[in-house]
Amino acid sequence: MNFTIENKGVVSNEFLKKGIKDFKGACDFISKLPYKRNSNKKSVLCVFEDKAGTCSTKHSTLRKLALENDRNDIKLIVGIIKMDAEYTKKIENTLNEYGLEYIPEAHNYLKIENEYYDFTNPNSLYSDLEDKILEEKEIEYNEINDEKIKIHKLFLERWIQDKPKFDLEKIWEVREKCISDLQN
């Protein structure tokens, strides 16, 4: 899955300026960035500007890098996963507070040929979430804002149909609290 980065675009140029010459090095760099929401995730360079990122911004950067280097075989995937205390202990108190076993969360990762890769953190493994995936869809690097949120909210609307104490606004609020837990 490795390739040499050529100076064919803004993302490629940022990696080259950092002395990162191949895709494998770019993936390593991205995975080591702290997990944090970006100040302007509509900017394709936000992970460089903030020196941090989320699963969305980190993987969309890698997808854009791949496209700039004529590697359309590296796909950006949004998976709706069961985010539970087993997946991340940090959200256990919030889930308990609202009486939930899990909350469906939209998570981004890459698909290369028939293999999946998660570069959210250095220790992120697709195999850790594989059995928690409820739904998957391929998206493009510039769809991590509106399209990803749309996919996520449509899933949540279906999911809360048998949970009368939640409406979409309330479940989104719970989800935001879980995301806040992850950042602390």
C-alpha positions in Angstrom: 0.0 0.0 0.0 3.0 2.3 -0.1 3.8 4.9 -2.8 6.2 7.8 -3.2 4.6 11.2 -2.6 5.0 13.5 -5.6 4.4 17.2 -5.3 1.1 17.1 -7.1 -1.1 19.1 -4.7 -1.4 21.0 -1.4 -1.5 18.0 0.9 1.4 16.3 -0.9 3.3 19.5 -0.6 2.7 19.7 3.2 4.0 16.2 3.7 7.1 16.9 1.5 7.8 20.1 3.5 7.9 17.9 6.6 10.4 15.5 5.0 7.7 12.7 4.6 8.3 11.1 1.2 5.9 8.2 1.1 2.4 7.1 2.0 3.5 4.9 4.8 5.4 7.8 6.4 2.3 10.0 6.0 0.1 7.4 7.7 2.6 7.1 10.6 2.7 10.9 10.9 -1.1 11.2 10.9 -1.6 8.5 13.5 0.8 10.2 15.9 -1.1 13.6 15.8 -3.2 14.2 18.9 -6.9 13.4 18.8 -8.7 16.7 18.8 -11.4 18.5 16.9 -10.1 20.8 14.3 -10.8 24.5 14.3 -11.8 24.5 10.6 -12.4 20.9 9.3 -13.5 22.3 5.9 -9.8 23.1 5.3 -8.1 20.1 3.7 -4.9 21.3 5.6 -6.5 21.5 9.0 -4.5 18.7 10.5 -1.3 20.5 9.6 -2.7 23.9 10.9 -3.9 22.5 14.2 -1.2 19.8 14.6 -4.1 17.5 15.5 -7.2 15.8 14.1 -10.1 13.5 14.4 -10.7 10.2 12.6 -12.5 12.3 9.9 -9.8 14.9 9.3 -6.9 12.5 9.6 -8.3 10.0 7.1 -9.7 12.6 4.7 -6.2 14.0 4.5 -4.8 10.6 3.6 -7.5 10.1 1.0 -6.7 13.5 -0.5 -3.0 12.7 -0.5 -3.8 9.4 -2.4 -5.9 11.2 -5.0 -3.2 13.8 -5.5 -0.8 10.9 -6.3 -3.2 9.1 -8.6 -4.0 6.4 -6.1 -7.8 6.1 -6.4 -7.6 2.6 -4.9 -7.3 4.1 -1.4 -10.9 4.7 -0.3 -12.3 6.7 2.6 -15.0 4.9 4.5 -17.5 6.1 7.0 -18.6 3.3 9.3 -21.4 3.6 11.8 -20.1 1.7 14.8 -21.4 0.7 18.2 -19.4 3.0 20.4 -19.5 1.4 23.9 -17.4 1.2 27.0 -15.5 -1.8 25.7 -14.5 0.2 22.6 -13.5 3.2 24.8 -13.7 3.3 28.6 -13.8 7.1 28.6 -17.5 7.2 27.7 -18.8 4.6 30.2 -20.2 7.2 32.7 -22.1 9.0 30.0 -23.6 5.9 28.6 -24.6 4.8 32.1 -26.1 8.2 32.8 -28.4 7.9 29.8 -29.1 4.1 30.2 -27.4 3.2 26.9 -25.3 0.1 26.1 -23.7 2.0 23.2 -24.3 4.9 20.9 -23.9 4.7 17.1 -20.9 6.8 16.1 -19.7 7.7 12.6 -16.0 6.7 12.3 -13.7 7.1 9.4 -11.0 4.8 8.2 -9.4 3.7 4.9 -10.0 0.7 2.7 -7.2 -0.4 0.4 -8.0 -3.3 -1.8 -9.9 -5.6 0.6 -8.0 -4.4 3.8 -9.1 -1.8 6.3 -6.8 0.6 8.1 -7.4 2.9 11.0 -4.9 5.7 11.5 -6.8 7.6 14.2 -4.0 6.8 16.8 -0.8 4.8 16.6 -2.5 1.9 18.4 -5.8 2.1 16.4 -6.7 -1.2 14.7 -9.6 -1.8 12.4 -9.9 -5.3 14.0 -10.9 -3.5 17.3 -14.0 -2.1 15.7 -14.7 -4.7 13.0 -17.4 -6.5 15.0 -19.0 -3.2 16.1 -19.8 -2.0 12.6 -23.5 -1.5 11.9 -23.2 0.1 8.5 -20.5 1.3 6.0 -20.4 3.7 3.1 -17.7 5.1 0.9 -17.4 8.9 0.9 -15.0 11.4 -0.5 -12.4 13.5 1.4 -14.6 16.7 1.0 -17.7 14.9 2.4 -16.6 14.6 6.0 -18.7 17.6 7.0 -22.2 17.6 5.6 -22.4 14.2 4.0 -20.9 12.3 7.0 -23.2 14.1 9.4 -26.2 13.4 7.2 -25.4 9.7 7.0 -24.9 9.6 10.8 -28.2 11.5 11.6 -30.2 9.3 9.3 -28.9 6.2 11.0 -29.6 7.7 14.5 -33.2 8.6 13.4 -33.8 4.9 12.6 -32.0 3.7 15.7 -34.0 5.8 18.2 -37.4 4.7 16.9 -37.6 2.1 19.7 -36.1 4.5 22.3 -39.0 6.8 23.3 -37.0 8.9 25.7 -34.8 10.1 22.9 -35.3 12.4 19.9 -32.7 13.3 17.4 -31.7 16.4 19.2 -31.3 14.6 22.6 -29.3 11.6 21.2 -27.0 14.1 19.3 -26.5 15.9 22.7 -25.5 12.5 24.3 -23.2 11.8 21.4 -21.5 15.2 21.8 -21.0 14.5 25.5 -19.3 11.2 24.6 -17.1 12.9 22.1 -16.1 15.4 24.8 -15.3 12.5 27.1 -13.0 11.1 24.4 -11.0 14.4 24.2 -10.5 14.6 28.0 
